[in-house]
């Protein structure tokens, strides 16, 4: 490190601070010196500077470590066309395992035609909240189709999947209530529960014994109790015991909510989700949540269940009442996706075979796939974040696109590559991806990557 101590050697923020101090101490025209700003005021101004946020500094430190050891960012890669089993990045055709196009319906001719027809009739936007002036027949058609497909009375659609959970949970629950959710619950579930003001408790992942103990200890002290799980966990590729959850619901009288963002179109013989997979009447679950951005090739989310639930949300949930209605082409694409799914359930069968092939081959190659059940999603556990990023970059160089999941999305020592599968993948795609991943994973260990990373981290965080 250079021993220079001139202004040129200072960081931008240090220079700004030095110049500010010089300006404050400089004599005025009348010869007096300007009094320095009070310490609290100076601290407040510094705190309000976005570049000084400690969270941003953590990101910058990670970027500095990556740069020191020659690891480029794998994020925000530009895809030149539709992402299916393959994609195009920087002019190359790449095997793709980084999109949610589970049944290959995004770009399906029938789905694209439905979106275009909706534009021709309604335009690209409904231009208002549905409550006041944005309701169109296509909205009612979509919600009716979703409800019938799941097997419940009604559904209501929101323009954002994340906002669906935030608005529904945040609105249904209130201070004095209790929300219990899985420790691997999606951020939108956690944010919704926080927004509600209810007491929040998480239980260990898929540990229903622990959930039962928490219900025994706490459920009686709250007017409303909500238990939230996911139909298929997007980080680990496993799912909960729905039959036991229903039995607990009957015993304790809580509302049971299942987030099917990743399980609709994936679980069950015909893709109707975890209820079909588990052999459970979908009406035994109080609140179904799902998204349109995975199997249904659109964007947004839905809540499904009783007509009373959906009517209440339509007239009072902030994320619905105060938001524009769903764009017509998105609704049209989702309806057409349901048409194809119901007509071609073999897509679900093929997706299952592809996912299970990956898990079996990966285990045979010595890769750690965690608890993945082989349905559309599988992690390959790597360990630390920078190792996962480096491995993802090495895979891309060899024609395989699989993105790393790193802290804070998962605990630092649980960083992984995450593989998403589609019914468009072929067995040869899976075999190549596993072989390349196993080879590059082994090379990282042989090269002592962990030692290099530790040295780089120490250098990046060393005081100047």
N, C-alpha and C positions, 0 to 999 in steps of 0.2 A: 504493500500500500504506500502511496506517495507520502513524503514527509512535508509537502508544501502546506503552508498555513495561510496563504493569501485568500482574498475573497473568491478568486476563481476556483479554489478547491472546495468551496462550500456547496451544499445542496441548494436547490431553488428555494425551499422553505427557509433554510438558514439565512440565505441572502436577503430574502424578504424581511425576516425578523431584524437583521442587522441594519438594513436601510431604514426601517421604521423607527428603530431606536435612535439612529443618527438624526432623523428628521425631528423627532420629539425633543431631543436635547440641543438642537441648533438654536442659536440666539435669534430672537425676533428683531425686527427693524429697530425697536426702541432699546435693544441691548439686553432685554431680559430673556431668560430661558423658559421655554414652554414646559409646564409641569407634566411629568409622565402620566399616562392614563392609570386610573386605579387598577390594582392587580386583578380584581374580580372582573372588571370590564375587559382587560386584555385577555384573560383566560376564556371569557365567554366568546370573544371574537375568534380566538384560535379554535375553540370547540366547534364553531359553526362552519369552519372551512371543511368542505367535503374531503379535500386531500389529506386532512389530518385525522379522519375517522380511523379509529383503531382497527375496525373490521377491514377497511381498505388496505391498511398497512399489512395486515395478515396476508391478504391476497397478493400484494406486491412482494412480500417476502417469499411466498411460494413461487412466484414467477421468477424471482431472482435466483432461487435455488435451481429451478429448472433450466434457466439460461446458463448457469455455471457448469452444469453437467450435460449441456447440449440436448435438452429435451424440449421439443417444440410443443405448442398447445394443440390438442386434438379437437378443441371445441370450435363451434361456429364454422365447421367445414362447409363449403359451398357445393351443393349437389346441382348438377346441370339439368336434371330432368326428374321424372317420377322415380321415387325410391321403392323398389320392390325387392325381389331376390337379389338383383344386382342394381347398381347405381353408377353414375358417371361423376367422377371427381377429378378435376385437373386434366380432363381429356382422356382419362383411363376408365375402363370398365372394371368395377370392383364388386366382389361379393359383399352383399350388404346384410348386416345383422343389427341395424341401428334404427329401425322404424317400426311403427305399430300397425303396419298394413297386414294384419294377421291373416286375412282370407283373400288377399290380393284384389280387393274390391276398389281401392283407390286407382282410378284410371280405367276401370272396367267400362267398356263402351256404353253399356246400358246405364251405368251410374252417371257417367259424364253427360250423356244425352238428357237425363232427367234434370241435372243441374242447369243445363243450357235452356231447356224448356221452361224451367221456373223463372229464369232471367227474362225470357221473352214475354212471359205473362205478367210477372210482378216487379221486374227490375232487380237490381242487385241488393236493395235494402228496403225494409218496410218503413224506415224513416221515423219511427216513433215507438214508444212503449206499446205493447199489445193492449194494455188496459184502456188506453185512450183512443188510439187511432192506428195501431199497427197490427191488428189481428187480420190474418188471412186464412182461407180454407186450408192451405197447405200446412199450417201450424196444427190445426185440429186433426188433420189426417195423420200427421207424423205422431202426435201424442197418442192417438187411438191405436196406431200400428204398434208402437212400443208397448203399450199396456197389454194388448192382445198377445204379442209375442212372449212377453214375460209371464202372462197369465194372471194379471191383477186388474183392478177396476179402472184405473186411470193413470195418467202421467202428465207431467208439466216440464217443459223444456226451458233451459237457461242458455244464454249465449256463450258461457264459459264453463268448462268442466270444473276448474278450480273454484270459481265463484258459486257453482252449484252447492258444493259442500259448505263453503263459508257461509253462504246466505241461508241455506236450509237449517244447518245446525245452529248457527248464530241466532236465528229467528225462533226456532222451536224451543230452545233451551233458554234458561234465564238464571239470574242469581238465586241461589238456594237449591237449584237442581244439581244433578250429578251426571257427569259424562265419563264413561269408562271406555278406553280405546286401546287397541293393540300397540305395543311399543314400536312396531314398524309401520304404523298408520301413516298415510300420506300427509304431507304438509297441509293440504287444504282441510283435512279433518281436524288437525291440531289448531289451525288458525280459527276455524269455525267455533270450536269448543272454547277457545280463549275469548273470542268476541262475545260469546253468549254471557259471560260472567259466571257461569256455573262452576262448581267445584270439579276439578279435572284430576283423574287418576289413570295411569297407564298400567297395563298388566304385561308380563313377559310374553314375547311373541308366541302365539298359538298355545299358550299355557292356560287351558280352561279350568284347571284345578285352582290356579291362582286367581282367576276371575271369579270363581265360585266363592272363594274365601273372602274376596273383596266385597262381593254382593252381600254375604252374610254379615260382614262387619259394618257396612255403610249404607246399603240400599234403603233400610227402614227409616233413615233420617232425612230423606229427601222426597219432595212431592213428585218430581219427575226424574226418572233415571233412563239414560240412553246408553246402550252398548253399541260400539261401532267396530266393525271388522271389514276386511276386504275379501272379495271373492277369489282373487288371485293376487298375491303380493308381488308388486312390480320389481322389487329389489332381489327377492329370493326365489320367486317362481313356485311357491307353495300356497296352500289354502287351508282354511280352518275346518273344524268338524261342525258342519252346519246343523246336523241332527241334534248334537248335544247342546248347541247354542239355543235351538228352539225349545229343548227341554228345560233349560235354565230360564228362558223367557216365561214359560208357563209357570214355573215355580216362583219366580221373583216378581213377575209383572212389569218388567222394564220394556221400553221400546227397543227393538232390535233393528239396526241399520246395517245394510251390506252394500259396500262400495264395489260395484261390478265394472269399474273402468276397464280392467284387463281381462275379465272373465266372460263377458258377453261375447258370443261367437266363438269362444274357445272351449269352455267347459260344457259338458253335457253332450249327448249323442247328436243332437241337432243344434247345438250352440246356444241353448237357452240359459246357460250359465250354471252357477253352483247349485241352484235348487234342483235342476234336472240331474246334475252329476250326483247329488246326494240323495235323490229320491224324496225330496221334501216339497210339500205344497207351498208354492210361492206366497200364498196369502197368509202363511204363518210368520212371515217377515213383515214388520211394520213399515219399513222404509227401504226401498231399493233406490240406489243411486247408480248412475252409469254415465259414460261419455259417448259422444258421437265421433270422436277423433281417432278411434282405433278401428274396430271392425266396421263401423258404419261410415267411414270415409268422409267425415265432415269436421265440425268443430262445435263445441258446446257440451252441455250435459243435461241430464234429466233426473227427476225424482218420480218414482212410480210407487203405487200402493193403493190405498183406499181413495174413493172419490172425495171424501171429506178432507183428507190430508192435502190432496192436490188443489182443491178449491180454496182451502185456507192459504196455501202458498201463493196461488195466483192473485189473490186479492190483498196480500199483506207482506210477502217476503220482499225486502228491499232490492235484492238482486234480480227480481223479476219485475216488480212494479216500476222501479226507477231506471230500468235498462231498456234499450231498444229491443225489439223482437228479433228472433233469429232470422238471418238473411235467407230469402227464398231458395237460392241455389244450394245452400247447405241442407235445408230441410228436404229439398228434392233428392239430393244425393243420398241422404240417410234412408229415405223411403225406398229408393231403388236398391240400396244395399240390402235392406231387409227382404225385398223381393227375391234377389239372387240367393241370399242365405237360405231362405225357406225352400227354394226350388233346388238348391244344390248343396245338401248337407254333407256331401262327400268332401267338400272343402275342409270342413271341421275334422273329418277322419284323417285326411292327409296331413293337416297341421299337427295333429296329435302324434302321428307316426314320425314326422320330421323332428319334433321336439324330443321325443323319447329316444330317437336314434342319436341325437347329439349327446344327451346325458349318458347313455350307455357307452358311446365311443370315447367321450371325455374321461369318464371314470377309468376305462381300460387304458387310456394314455397317461394316467396318473394325475389328471387335473382334478381340482377340488371344486365341485359344483354345488356345494352347500346342501340345502334341503330341497333343491329343485325337483319338482315332480314331473318335469318334462312336458309341460303344457305352455307352449308359446314363449316362455322366458326361462333363461338359465344364466346364473352368474358363473364366472370362473374366478374364484377367490385368489387375490394376488398378495394382499398384505397391507402395504402402505400406498399412499396416494401417488407419489412420484413414480414408483415402480409400475403402478397401473397405467399411468399416462405414457410412460416410456414403452410399455408393452403394446399399448394401443397404436402408437406411432410405428413401431416395428411391424405390426400386423398390416397396417395400411400400406407400407412399402412393399409388402408381399401380396397385396391385392385383397385384403380382408378388412372390412370396416366394422369394428365393434368398439363402442365407446366405453371409457372408464367411468366408474361411479366412485367419487372420492369424498373425503370429508369436506363440508359438514353433512352431505346427503346421507352418508353412512359413517359409523365410527372409523377413526383413522386406521386402525388395524384390520378393518373389514373392507378396505378398498378392493374393488373388483373390476373385471370387464363384464359387461352385461350384453348377452346375446338375445335378440328378439328373432323369432322365426315367423315365416309366412308359408302358406300353403303353396306358394310359388317356388319355394326352395326344393331342390332335388337332392337325393341321397349323396350324390357326388359333391354337391356344395358343402354339405355337412362334413363329409370325410376330409375334404381339403381344409376347411376351417379348423377342425380339431387338430389335424396334423401340423398346420402352421403354428397354431397357438401353443401346442405342447413343445414344439421345437424352440420357439422364441422364449417361452417361459424358462426352459432349461438353460438357454444361453445367458439369460439375465443372472441366474444363480452362479453360473461358471465364471462370469465376468466380474463378480464381486460388486454388483451394482449397489447393494445396500451400504457397503463401506464408502463408496464414492458419494452417495447421497448424504450420508452423515457428515462427511467432510465439507461438502458444499453447504449444507445447512449451517454448520458452525461458522463458516466464512461469511455467509450472507447475513447472519444475525450478530456478528461481532461488532461491538461499538466502534464507530469511526474514530 
